[in-house]
């Protein structure tokens, strides 16, 4: 009777041992991917895992191609519990140390260093914007913007080598100064030789033709309008003249950002020169009347424009007011006022 072949316990141990390492490389790739590693490194680990899986699957064939002494050594190692324990320890040590090693590498890499640069820029008189030149390339963070006059400062644009800021209040007549700080986030910090003082290119924004408002003036006008909790509704009617059309567009922009509701009215032939208001008035605490007063005071304060108010009965409406869904005031814009004669 022929003897049965001996059990392949050694081969089974080798396949499982190699399969364990294949699984380890696959899981290591997943770990690297979860920590934001590059796809090249992840795929490298997965390729090694795939090769080891193939070796384990084809072990019976492969062992006939290599020396018997090497096969015997591998079977001895795979059958020794001490080697399994050592392999498990290596795997768990990797899981514990890999994130720490990655943090140390990132922290010590020149590409991750933060380069803080501070400076003070001279701002010309009446400027409401400024371009600050900095020796940095994107990405970088901007903080510590402080003007030496009473103004809010915000960043309007950022690019390699410079950023642009805006001021809610124009620089004073004698000019001003802006303290700034930028921090590089890339390590590619210096695109030019380091500088000790910032250069600034700034220009005063011209004021609008009719309301005499620059960007900062419009912003102040809007803030003043929004400080009143009353949100108003108005219907605007204007002549088809350049003056009436242009001033309507200028003022509508202020009203829009002040959260007013605006309707379009139709002109008639008896509009006064300039801007005038028609408002219902039932009593001195009528919210609609407050809206009319806000128009009058705002245009006088910010644009030096005098606006007359014509009152009608609190329940009455002009034809244009009929376009509003609720009670509203009417703003009429006629022909350009004639210049006031010099004394």
Steps between C-alpha positions, in 0.01 A plus 500: 500500500647833398576751774296821508696818438598685817274790605600833348512681836825677407362626170179616664701692762710667232191606303337645811820674609548663160127581484530675837769732360291557186207609716733723703620687191141548379388636840808723517400649163150566631650669808722723286201593284293591808776735616507683168800321351578511131343248266848397384597382847160335557518311170855392578385328820205343322720367218730332754193353672371371166838338420515328839140379458597348165803330659281353774238381250761344268727367775474131405617580149757757608675271751597267216690787338713589802749301701384239754717658770319837461163321502593318818611827667176675407295208633692504825450876545131488409442215746672680791259699718780738600525629142122558494521699824790703360306574181197614701719726713651660189153562362368663819816704544454632147138597573611691807812666364396583141280804589768630738775460239282679244445793736873526570577495127240768428615719788865479396437546128599842359183495294287505814675775688306817570672824407344797673577841352377827644514852369347846500371656181455871441150576372451818292245761600135416421585151374227238544698211349863397517715233337758360740808336345630198692787257419273194515334267257162335553382349724548742791283629783438869572434621853568791728369770265483818707457854368616793713173683440143399581430261213405138443747318274417199285678299230345533153752296298808284552763386250866403473709789625221733615155537651239775481312652795205735529421758768153588628626852572740679262851569624532838674613811316856457621512133399501197727681178580394136486665230712481154341623146551506209255594137558606260228322164493712338232861544593554652153507822689742724323434585140740791527772619734372557856385855559504706817224741408186458297427699191147609430321621195176674593264733327199701596185371334318776312163605636179441312380777275168588659489365857865592560574158653806278470493134609568586864232769492244257362589251772459764771169608346376140499612441861319815605181388321520149647545636853128584491293183567227628268523327158329720248327468165528759225386548143745696284391694194744699288523690176681346203785750521864405564498679836182328624603156376852519644403633841223239521750217448738649756234538768333165428830329581503661846135409562550141382785434742296671772235226457237732358234364264495697175228525233517678167262786438402709198599867460258783442554852371512692827793346687705764685867543415732253672368245752171542684297275729125446534399330823177409676482630856239404754697614808852584608574136591390359163775256378446613141565861600819383675615351167451834326698679770777241466529576127507873566758484782722241329532687171568825683762343729687281251444673163420859598177477301187678621185291461151650550219281637140535388249341736166345417230356722607183682253280314547664159712368215644650184465296178862388538445391861238260368789291363615421854360196674471700824533861612806670356660832421552636150836631381474726196810595304458778249741713303838607629478792740644827375824598673464735792633848406819598681452789744 
